[in-house]
């Protein structure tokens, strides 16, 4: 969702500072910090915090949107620079690696899922589109099956996000991606899809 009118430069800096600090704190596992403390730690007033983000969930949504935009940009970059099957694998493994390095993002996603956030629905649509593009390119190149859609891959990623606090999360998540990729590969590589 875009703002109705562009923010002044100082307001944009304050908003960006809040999002950057929230991303840093979520990544370090400080999601349960008192909400007003986000303002102090970002170097802005409490009124500024509430003007931009009236709730913790609104702040989490803003962090989520920026992270998701970066992930979607990364998918497009991979698709433009790597063979289709490598772009798909790199994106999926990168997604897991990103969640592992940014546990707070996984926690944020879990929180947004619990609140049935509109941002989550928008994000799922954007992520689904880039995954669909990666799958379509790899199917056209003949390296993966053409009968599995983005929905199945999205369900897998949703499960990976939901299991972020499992003790063997990283190893198991990598294993799930390996299984998904093995299941997507054509038994006779190099034969283009019809």
N, C-alpha and C positions, 0 to 999 in steps of 0.2 A: 504494500500500500504506500502510495507516495503522499507527501505533504500537500495540502491544498495550495499553499504558496511557498516559494523558496524561503529558506531560513536566512536571516542576516548572518554575516560571516562569524560574529562572536557566538551567536546561538548555535551555528553549525559546529564550531570548535567545541563548545560545551557538550553538545549531543555526542560528538565523536569521542570526546574524552570519557564520557560516561560509558559508552559502548566498549571502548578499549579497556577500561578498568574492569567492567563487568566480565568481559571475555577472559581477562587475566585471572580474576578471582574465581570464576567458574572453573577454569582450567586447573587451578590449584586446589579445588575441592571446597571452596568457601561459599557454596550456594546458599547456605543457611545464615549468612551474615545478616545482621539487622539492616533492613532496607535503607534507612536514612544514612547508614555508614557508607553506602556506595557514593553518595554525594561528597562526603568529606574526603574519601580516598581518591576520588577523581579530581579534587580541587575545585569543586563548584558548590554553590549553595543548595540547601535542601529544596528551596522553591524551584530552582532550575531542574533538579531531578524530577520532581512531581509534574512540572510543566511539560517535560518531554516524555516521561514514563510514569504514569500515575500508579502503576503496580509493579511488583517484581516480575510478574508474568509478561508485562509489556516490555520490560527491559530484556528479559530472556528472549522474547520474540525478535527483538531488534538484533540481538547477538546471533540468533539462529538464522535470520534472513541474510545477514552479512556472510556468515559461514557458508550457507547454502549457495549464495551467489558465487563465492570463491570456488566451491566444489564444481558447480556447473561450468564456470569459466575454465576450470582445469580439465573437465571432460572434453570440452570443445577444443582446447589446445592439444590434448592428447590425440584426438581424432584427426586433427590437421597435421600432426607431425609423425605419427606412428602407423604401422600397418593396423588394420581394423581389429584383429584379434588381440594384438598387443595393447592397443589403446583400451579395449574393454578390460583386459586383465589388469593393466596398470591402474585404471580408474577404480576398480573394485578393491584391489589390494590397498590402494592409496586411501580409499574411504575408511577401511578398517584401521589403517595406520593412523589416520587423522583422529579418529575416535579414541584410539588408544592413547595418543599423545595429548588429547584434549578431553579428558574424562568429563570435565564439566559440560562439554557440548552434549555428550551422551546423557548426562543427568538433565540438562536443559530439555533435550528431546523427550525424555521420559516424562518430565513435568508438563510439557506442552501436550503430549499425548493424553495425559490424565485430565487435562482441562478442556480437551477437544478444541484446541485453538484453531482459529481461522488461518493463522500463519502456517500452521502445520499442513493444512490442506493445500494452501498455495505452494508451499515448499515441496510437498509430495508431487504436485503436478509438474513443477519445474524439474525436479530430480527425475521423475518418470520420463519426461520428454528427452532429457539428455541420455538416459539409459536406453530408451527406445532407439534413439539415433545411433548409439554405439552398437546395439544389437543388430539393427538393420544393416549397418555398414559391414559388420563381420559376417552376417548371413549372405549378403550380396557378394562378398569376397569368397564365399564358400568354405569359410573356416569354422563356422558354427551352424547349428540347426536353425531352421527358420520357423519352427513351430512353438517356440517359447517366447512369450512377450515380456515386456518390462514389468508387468504386474507380479510375475513370479519372482523376478529378481528383487523387486521392491519389498516383497514379503520377506525375503531372506535378509535384506538390509534392516528391515524393521525388527526382525528377531535379534539380529546382532546388536542393534541399538538398545533393545530392551534388556539384554543380558550383560550390560556394561559392568555390573558389580559382581559378577561371577568370578571366583578366584582364578580360574584358568581362562579368563576371557580372551586374551590375545591369541593364545595358541588355538583355542577352539574356534575363534572367529576366522583365523587364517585357514583352518581346516574346512570350515563351511565354504569359504570362497573357493578353495581347491576343489571341493565336491561340485559346486555350482559350475565352475569352468569345465570340469571333466564331463559333466552332464550336458553342457552346451556344445561341446566339440563334435564335429561331424566324424563319423567312423571312417569316411574316405575324404581326408582333407584335400582341399584344392578343387573340389567339384562345386562350381557355382550353384547357388540356389536357383530354382526355376522361377 
